[in-house]
């Protein structure tokens, strides 16, 4: 599939309804962090009255499964920073912050190891790429989430369309950012396990 094909929506909507139905089957559902598993935590930082959304993906295997989803409205940035830090400690792995506007300040003030917290710029060039990647992920049945547990995420995915100026998309973007970094999160965890085996120090 070419990028142009991936960007072409199914009718009025960007993601295919039947593919989303399959993505909601046989999921891990809400799970606590488990030592030895690989996670990617991605955050879309809202501005002013926009929502801040976090998705935590278990990326241990080829299939990426949402194991936690949170959405906050009008949360002060210092409180949001603490929430991100606590979530990172609970799951470990890689934390990715959309650093457009307010997100950059949040990232800079996080008390996390530099190699475990990175920023991502959503631009007119990068946004279509990560959205196309997420769409292909659903097509190949490599992304799963519990629609009953997280109806907000399900609703935004099913209602997403282009142009997206008038649709709620915070959850879609958080998931797209996380899935785009799934391979890096998986590789980083394997590298850390390799160091542990060689040195005995985590």
Secondary structure, DSSP 8 states (H G I E B T S, - for coil): --HHHHHS-BTTBSS-HHHHHHHTSS---S----TT--EEEEEE---TTSEEEEEEEE-SSSSEEEEEEEEEES--HHHHHHHHHHHHHHH-SEEEEE-TTHHHHHHHT--S-GGGEEEE---TTHHHHHHHHHHHHHHTT-EE--TTT-HHHHHHHHH--SS-TTS--HHHHHHHHHHHTHHHHHHHHHHHHHHHHHHS--
